[in-house]
Amino acid sequence: MIAMTEAAAKQNNRWEPYVDNGGTSLAIAGEDFCIIASDTRQSEGYSINTRYDSKLHRDSFNFRTEKISLATTGYSADAKNKHDKEMHSHSIAQMISIIQYQKRFFPYYVFPILGGLDQEGKGCVYSYDPVGNMERVGFQVYGSASGLIQPFLDSQVGFKNQQNVDKTRLLSKQEAYDIAIDSFTGATERDIYTGDFLEVYIIDKDGIKKEVRQLKFD
């Protein structure tokens, strides 16, 4: 009995460096725009730490064009960074990859999505794995509700598994915006770690427009 108690005590005192704070982020790139959105709930297990912890980061960077934003999910503390030089989208994308790769033996528990406009004014989205492998994609979702939203984006944005559709058709800004809103509205019905508020950045040649919408609180 004593041995079992000591073993349980050792197990309970085990240090755990990673915490998943939940939440979901997505980005959709268009011909000359990008929609990037994330909920604001930060949780741990069944406890909500705060209902408004922004996962969209702009204050951490001085962007040359003011047409790029970074979304993160995973461990909230690992998502913080400060950079004081003006940079373009591809340079920022490469910098994030290097930062993650340098920590590959003890990776940051964070899943970044970088979205905005490139130097040619075209919509861009960069996705990463935990050790910094980077890919430019048309759309991406990470976080606790990604399993619910990714198939929806594959269908509605990537036109996958559909017949008699023009897969070269480009979404309008309004269509991409509506899909992003619908993604989170549906996800909050099933995922308890996504909710409270939704921050949406609409990025185009005129700059960035920010919107905040209410999601489910339960």
C-alpha positions in Angstrom: 0.0 0.0 0.0 2.8 2.4 0.9 4.6 1.6 -2.3 1.5 2.3 -4.3 1.0 5.6 -2.5 4.6 6.7 -3.2 4.2 5.7 -6.9 1.0 7.8 -7.2 2.7 10.8 -5.6 5.6 10.6 -8.0 3.2 10.4 -10.9 1.2 13.4 -9.7 4.4 15.4 -9.3 5.6 14.8 -12.8 6.5 18.0 -14.6 4.6 18.5 -17.8 6.1 21.2 -20.1 3.2 21.3 -22.6 -0.3 22.6 -22.1 -2.9 22.7 -24.8 -5.0 25.8 -24.3 -7.5 24.9 -27.0 -9.1 27.2 -29.5 -9.0 27.2 -33.3 -7.5 29.4 -36.1 -8.0 29.4 -39.8 -7.0 31.3 -42.9 -8.3 31.4 -46.5 -6.3 33.1 -49.2 -8.0 34.6 -52.3 -6.7 36.2 -55.5 -6.1 39.6 -53.8 -7.2 39.1 -50.2 -6.9 36.9 -47.2 -9.3 36.0 -44.4 -7.7 35.0 -41.1 -9.8 34.2 -38.0 -9.6 32.7 -34.6 -11.8 32.3 -31.5 -10.7 33.8 -28.2 -11.3 31.1 -25.6 -8.3 29.9 -23.6 -8.9 26.8 -21.6 -7.2 24.0 -19.8 -9.1 20.7 -19.5 -12.6 21.6 -18.5 -11.7 25.0 -17.1 -11.8 28.2 -19.0 -8.9 30.5 -18.1 -10.2 33.5 -20.0 -12.9 34.1 -22.6 -10.8 36.7 -24.5 -7.2 35.7 -25.2 -6.5 36.8 -28.8 -4.7 34.3 -31.0 -4.2 36.8 -33.8 -0.9 38.6 -33.4 0.0 41.9 -35.0 1.6 44.0 -32.1 4.5 41.5 -32.0 5.7 42.6 -35.4 6.3 45.9 -37.3 5.0 45.0 -40.7 6.3 46.9 -43.7 3.0 46.7 -45.7 0.6 46.3 -42.7 -1.0 43.5 -44.7 -0.1 40.3 -42.8 -1.1 38.6 -39.5 -0.1 35.6 -37.5 -2.6 33.2 -35.9 -1.5 30.6 -33.3 -3.1 27.7 -31.4 -1.7 25.2 -28.9 0.2 26.4 -25.8 -0.6 30.1 -25.3 2.7 31.0 -23.6 4.7 29.6 -26.5 2.9 31.8 -29.0 4.5 35.1 -27.7 7.3 36.7 -29.7 8.7 40.2 -30.2 10.4 41.4 -33.4 11.4 45.0 -34.1 12.3 45.0 -37.8 10.1 45.8 -40.7 9.5 42.6 -42.8 7.5 41.4 -45.8 5.3 38.3 -45.7 7.8 35.7 -47.1 10.6 37.0 -44.7 8.2 36.7 -41.7 7.2 33.2 -42.9 10.9 32.2 -43.1 11.7 33.7 -39.8 8.9 31.7 -38.0 10.2 28.5 -39.7 13.7 29.2 -38.4 12.5 30.0 -34.9 10.6 26.7 -34.7 13.5 24.7 -36.2 16.0 26.0 -33.7 13.8 24.5 -31.0 13.3 21.2 -32.8 14.7 19.1 -29.9 12.3 20.7 -27.4 9.7 22.1 -29.8 7.4 25.0 -29.1 3.9 23.6 -28.6 2.3 26.0 -31.0 0.7 25.7 -34.5 1.1 29.0 -36.5 -0.7 30.2 -39.5 0.6 33.2 -41.3 -1.8 35.0 -43.6 -2.0 38.2 -45.7 -0.8 39.6 -49.0 2.6 38.9 -50.6 4.7 41.5 -52.3 2.7 41.1 -55.5 -0.6 41.8 -53.7 -1.8 38.2 -53.9 -3.4 36.4 -50.9 -1.0 34.0 -49.1 -1.3 31.5 -46.3 1.7 29.7 -44.7 1.3 26.7 -42.5 3.8 25.0 -40.3 4.4 21.8 -38.4 5.9 21.9 -34.8 9.5 21.8 -36.0 9.2 24.6 -38.6 8.5 22.8 -41.9 6.7 25.5 -44.0 4.3 25.3 -46.9 2.4 28.0 -48.8 -1.2 26.8 -49.1 -4.6 28.2 -50.1 -6.2 27.6 -46.8 -5.4 26.1 -43.4 -7.0 25.4 -40.0 -5.3 24.4 -36.8 -6.6 23.8 -33.3 -9.1 21.8 -31.3 -11.8 22.0 -33.9 -9.5 21.4 -36.9 -10.9 17.9 -37.4 -14.4 19.4 -37.8 -13.4 22.4 -40.0 -10.8 21.0 -42.3 -13.1 18.7 -44.2 -15.6 21.6 -44.6 -12.8 23.8 -46.1 -11.6 21.0 -48.3 -15.1 20.8 -49.8 -16.1 24.5 -49.9 -12.7 26.1 -50.6 -10.7 23.3 -52.2 -13.7 21.9 -54.1 -12.5 18.4 -53.2 -14.8 15.3 -53.5 -17.2 17.3 -55.7 -18.5 16.6 -59.2 -19.4 19.0 -61.9 -17.7 22.0 -60.3 -15.0 24.3 -61.7 -12.1 23.6 -59.4 -10.2 26.6 -60.9 -12.9 29.0 -59.7 -11.6 31.6 -57.3 -13.7 32.5 -54.2 -14.8 36.1 -53.8 -14.0 37.9 -50.6 -17.6 37.6 -49.4 -17.7 33.9 -50.0 -14.5 33.3 -48.1 -15.7 35.4 -45.2 -19.0 33.6 -45.1 -17.2 30.2 -45.1 -15.0 31.3 -42.2 -18.0 32.4 -40.1 -19.9 29.2 -40.9 -16.9 27.1 -39.9 -16.7 28.6 -36.4 -20.5 28.6 -36.0 -20.7 24.9 -36.7 -17.5 24.0 -34.7 -18.8 25.6 -31.5 -21.7 23.2 -31.5 -19.4 20.3 -31.1 -16.1 21.5 -29.7 -16.1 22.8 -26.1 -12.6 24.3 -26.4 -13.7 26.8 -29.2 -16.0 29.6 -28.4 -16.8 33.0 -26.7 -15.7 35.5 -29.4 -14.4 35.3 -33.0 -11.8 37.7 -34.2 -11.7 38.1 -38.0 -9.1 40.0 -40.0 -10.0 40.9 -43.6 -6.8 41.7 -45.4 -6.7 43.3 -48.9 -5.0 46.2 -50.8 -6.7 48.7 -48.5 -5.1 47.2 -45.4 -6.7 45.2 -42.5 -10.3 45.4 -41.3 -10.9 43.7 -38.0 -14.3 42.4 -36.8 -15.3 40.7 -33.6 -18.3 38.5 -33.4 -19.9 36.6 -30.5 -19.8 32.8 -30.4 -21.3 30.3 -27.9 -20.4 30.9 -24.3 -21.2 27.3 -23.1 
